[in-house]
Amino acid sequence: MTGQAASPPSRRGVLRLAAALTGGAVLGATGCGTGGSAGVPRRAPLWTFRAEDNEWIQGRPAVGSGQLYVTTDADRRPGGSAYGIDAATGQVRWRFRCGGETCAPALVGDVVVFGSGSENSRGTWYGLDAATGSERWRVPDLGSDWTLPTVVSDGVVYVNSSPRQGSGMLVAIRASDGQRLWSFPTPSPSMLVSVAGEVVHAVDPDGNAVGLDTRTGRPRWTGPLRAYRFGPAVPAGELAYVLTQDADWNLGVAAYHPSDGTVRWQTGPELRANALISVADGAVYYSTASGGAGCLDAATGSHRWFTPLPRPDGSNYMITPVGDHLYVAFPRGSSVLHALDRATGAPRWETKVYKANPDRLEHAGTEWVAGGPDGNLLGRDQDRFVGRDPATGSIRWTVGGVRVQGGAVVTAGTTAYPTHLGELYAVDIGPLPPDA
């Protein structure tokens, strides 16, 4: 393949990617088609929540026990908040104020966990009572990269931290009481953190893939793979999959055994993969820096197919398999969401999306999720929230009074909760009534 070597991502790029990685099957895209929607059924939001003091919602809400949990940043002052919101009514049950910007929350049992800090201060992690919002514990001085993804497994929170410039630290914290269990040095920042069984998949300060014991944080093995620290390891079945990199930031893909780090197969850097991979049903899906998407056999690494795709500015955002389709999205320029056949790579449909303003990229990217009994693709069309037919890409319904200029979406049953700046909406995504 041709093209220039990839460059290391910026901190903003890392944080945007971190937000995208947190959670379930998310389709990174800027929106759906720009065509008209005359005659398309229109829903109304069930309720709308607006954060106080012009605060902006950060990342994806957490959902559980009849509540939604969001964290916010202040617009023109230091500080942020965490909110507990009634999922049925949108009423605020509690608000907790903190002293810095925040990352997206995680719900661990009956504890809401999130980090807060600023570019020039060390971060603090909080554990709040999910029912009341009262502080149960805090862990201070975890460095400035408190905004990176939070990984939770078996009641333990794995936090990425930067105790000093150019260095990182993976810290394990027990969510029930805030007890700091262990720490392990990593590059700064590092997003390569995944948990499978009793092994934490991470990367050591030299850039090598490493398997840590979940109980002690000690390495069980250090593998020969030079891992790409901005993409997570993906455990699937008996293997785990990771992006590898060379000195010029060209990325390949490798599969290894989680128990001892033994490499099963590895592509070369000439694959020139982008920063994310997806693994499903015996296949590894990737996109490339030169444009296009491909599929590898998960057991052997052999190529199944590759489909060239145009790229508006060389910036592919995300690639996600859902149902029979593989969705590939581009967030800038004349952005397009592509649907490919997962088995063959054949194009099924594509949707021209609105022309994003490159100077406002922080509002250009929004997520697409698959949700509801009809399996709709839920996300943005222009500034509207819509449900789209995954088989054809056509809009099935739109929601009036809901602005979506980026932000996260979560679903619970037949309700979706999209966010926009400081607003959170509840939208019914169940079947439309017969007379709609």
KAKA-V399199 format. One record per residue. N is the residue number from 1. RES is the residue in one letter. SS is DSSP state (H for helix, E for strand, - for the rest). Layout:
# KAKA-V399199
n->[N:N]
res->[RES:RES]
ss->[SS:SS]
This chain:
# KAKA-V399199
n->[1:2:3:4:5:6:7:8:9:10:11:12:13:14:15:16:17:18:19:20:21:22:23:24:25:26:27:28:29:30:31:32:33:34:35:36:37:38:39:40:41:42:43:44:45:46:47:48:49:50:51:52:53:54:55:56:57:58:59:60:61:62:63:64:65:66:67:68:69:70:71:72:73:74:75:76:77:78:79:80:81:82:83:84:85:86:87:88:89:90:91:92:93:94:95:96:97:98:99:100:101:102:103:104:105:106:107:108:109:110:111:112:113:114:115:116:117:118:119:120:121:122:123:124:125:126:127:128:129:130:131:132:133:134:135:136:137:138:139:140:141:142:143:144:145:146:147:148:149:150:151:152:153:154:155:156:157:158:159:160:161:162:163:164:165:166:167:168:169:170:171:172:173:174:175:176:177:178:179:180:181:182:183:184:185:186:187:188:189:190:191:192:193:194:195:196:197:198:199:200:201:202:203:204:205:206:207:208:209:210:211:212:213:214:215:216:217:218:219:220:221:222:223:224:225:226:227:228:229:230:231:232:233:234:235:236:237:238:239:240:241:242:243:244:245:246:247:248:249:250:251:252:253:254:255:256:257:258:259:260:261:262:263:264:265:266:267:268:269:270:271:272:273:274:275:276:277:278:279:280:281:282:283:284:285:286:287:288:289:290:291:292:293:294:295:296:297:298:299:300:301:302:303:304:305:306:307:308:309:310:311:312:313:314:315:316:317:318:319:320:321:322:323:324:325:326:327:328:329:330:331:332:333:334:335:336:337:338:339:340:341:342:343:344:345:346:347:348:349:350:351:352:353:354:355:356:357:358:359:360:361:362:363:364:365:366:367:368:369:370:371:372:373:374:375:376:377:378:379:380:381:382:383:384:385:386:387:388:389:390:391:392:393:394:395:396:397:398:399:400:401:402:403:404:405:406:407:408:409:410:411:412:413:414:415:416:417:418:419:420:421:422:423:424:425:426:427:428:429:430:431:432:433:434:435:436]
res->[M:T:G:Q:A:A:S:P:P:S:R:R:G:V:L:R:L:A:A:A:L:T:G:G:A:V:L:G:A:T:G:C:G:T:G:G:S:A:G:V:P:R:R:A:P:L:W:T:F:R:A:E:D:N:E:W:I:Q:G:R:P:A:V:G:S:G:Q:L:Y:V:T:T:D:A:D:R:R:P:G:G:S:A:Y:G:I:D:A:A:T:G:Q:V:R:W:R:F:R:C:G:G:E:T:C:A:P:A:L:V:G:D:V:V:V:F:G:S:G:S:E:N:S:R:G:T:W:Y:G:L:D:A:A:T:G:S:E:R:W:R:V:P:D:L:G:S:D:W:T:L:P:T:V:V:S:D:G:V:V:Y:V:N:S:S:P:R:Q:G:S:G:M:L:V:A:I:R:A:S:D:G:Q:R:L:W:S:F:P:T:P:S:P:S:M:L:V:S:V:A:G:E:V:V:H:A:V:D:P:D:G:N:A:V:G:L:D:T:R:T:G:R:P:R:W:T:G:P:L:R:A:Y:R:F:G:P:A:V:P:A:G:E:L:A:Y:V:L:T:Q:D:A:D:W:N:L:G:V:A:A:Y:H:P:S:D:G:T:V:R:W:Q:T:G:P:E:L:R:A:N:A:L:I:S:V:A:D:G:A:V:Y:Y:S:T:A:S:G:G:A:G:C:L:D:A:A:T:G:S:H:R:W:F:T:P:L:P:R:P:D:G:S:N:Y:M:I:T:P:V:G:D:H:L:Y:V:A:F:P:R:G:S:S:V:L:H:A:L:D:R:A:T:G:A:P:R:W:E:T:K:V:Y:K:A:N:P:D:R:L:E:H:A:G:T:E:W:V:A:G:G:P:D:G:N:L:L:G:R:D:Q:D:R:F:V:G:R:D:P:A:T:G:S:I:R:W:T:V:G:G:V:R:V:Q:G:G:A:V:V:T:A:G:T:T:A:Y:P:T:H:L:G:E:L:Y:A:V:D:I:G:P:L:P:P:D:A]
ss->[-:-:-:-:-:-:-:-:-:-:H:H:H:H:H:H:H:H:H:H:H:-:-:-:-:E:E:E:E:-:-:E:E:-:-:-:-:-:-:-:E:E:E:E:-:-:E:E:E:E:-:-:-:-:-:E:E:-:-:-:-:E:E:E:-:-:E:E:E:E:E:E:E:-:-:-:-:-:-:E:E:E:E:E:E:E:-:-:-:-:-:E:E:E:E:E:E:E:-:-:E:E:-:-:-:E:E:E:-:-:E:E:E:E:E:E:E:-:-:-:-:-:-:E:E:E:E:E:E:-:-:-:-:-:E:E:E:E:E:-:-:-:E:-:-:-:-:-:-:-:E:E:E:-:-:E:E:E:E:E:E:E:-:-:-:-:-:E:E:E:E:E:E:E:-:-:-:-:-:E:E:E:E:E:E:E:-:-:-:-:-:-:-:E:E:E:-:-:E:E:E:E:E:-:-:-:-:E:E:E:E:E:E:-:-:-:-:-:E:E:E:E:E:E:E:E:E:-:-:-:-:-:-:E:E:E:-:-:E:E:E:E:E:E:E:-:-:-:-:-:E:E:E:E:E:E:-:-:-:-:-:-:E:E:E:E:-:-:H:H:H:-:E:E:E:E:E:E:E:E:-:-:E:E:E:E:E:E:-:-:-:-:E:E:E:E:E:-:-:-:-:-:E:E:E:E:E:-:-:-:-:-:-:-:-:E:E:E:E:E:E:E:-:-:E:E:E:E:E:E:-:-:-:E:E:E:E:E:E:E:E:-:-:-:-:-:E:E:E:E:E:E:E:E:E:-:-:H:H:H:H:H:H:-:-:E:E:E:E:E:E:-:-:-:-:E:E:E:E:E:E:-:-:E:E:E:E:E:-:-:-:-:-:-:E:E:E:E:E:E:-:-:-:-:-:-:E:-:E:E:E:E:-:-:E:E:E:E:E:E:-:-:E:E:E:E:E:E:-:-:-:-:-:-:-:-]
